Amino acid sequence: MSEVFIGSEELAAGRVTRHQLRRWYTPVYRGVYARRDAHLSLRDRAIAAWLASGRKGVVAGVAASALHGAPWVDPDVPIELVGVKIRPQPGLVPRADRIADGEITRVSGLPVTSRVRTAFDMGRHLERTEAVARLDALMWNQAFSRADVCALGDRYPRAPGLRRLLELLPLVDGGAESPRESSLRLWLVDAGLPQPETQIPVLHGSTAPVAFLDMGWRDFKVAAEYDGDHHRKSRRQYVKDIARLRMLEALGWIVIRVIAEDKPKDVIARVEAALIARGCAVEIDELQRFTRTFAA
């Protein structure tokens, strides 16, 4: 018997009795079961959702991005399904969106929205900051074509959230190495600072890069790096980080280190001051000024 199964099918085949089903198994979704002591992976839950749809649904959204290999997805994320009518239930979110056969692929035999269609859906359905982080993660794993995503917008011009998606696509960057780096980059862009480049190689002479910077502006030699785990670092790692920072400063870089406790408005101010000091002209409009005012 597989990790997840349709209860009625196993009963009909005689592989389990009703008593055993009640005693040893628990519902994952309506009619679909797993052992009570099972630790289900995201893929197990995606299969369970597909089974609950009568084997007709297509896994979509964040769960689809994880099945495509995108990192930083919790195993208990709700499973979204398209291409089928099914009642919503805890952990299973049906989407009424239209989908064409060419927008479906298979991952280990499971029907999943294609990489491009997955991007199209996440950019429309997710809140702006999460959408950028999820699209970054999908791009980090393997690049997808922004033009192909826009082409889906031409195919579905009335799709909910399309305008937001089209505004977000130019901001997507596969160089982000964590959701917090994506959020940091979005803070800076929303505040009116130039869009930073990610994973900047730092060269010294003709040798290979001596470091890579999370994001920055190489013309001004200003960088911002997210250091969320600084409290948990060993003394040895801390000393290495200080040595790296001093090397970068010796090569002319200003590096703004950002930690989890930093407030967006403080980070924006520090980065802006460094850019201005290096000759960058920063001009902001009313919307960007408003954004800065309400930065947490």
Buried (B, 14 or more C-beta within 10 A) or exposed (E): EEBBBBBEEBBEEEEBEEEEBEEEBEBBBEBBBBBEEBEBEBBBBBBBBBBBBEEEBBBBBBBBBBBBBBEBBEEEBBBBBBBBEBEEBEBBBBBEBEBEEEBBBEBEEBBBBBBBBBBBBBBBBBEBBBBBBBBBBBBBBEEBEBEBBBEBBEEBEEBEBBEBBBEBBEBBBBBBBBBBBBBBBBBBBBBBBBEBBBBBEBEEEEEEEBBEBBBBBBEBBBBBBBBBEBEEEEEEEEEEBEEBBEBBEEEEBBBBBBEEEBEBBEBBBBBBBBBEEBEBEBEBEEEBEEBBEEBE
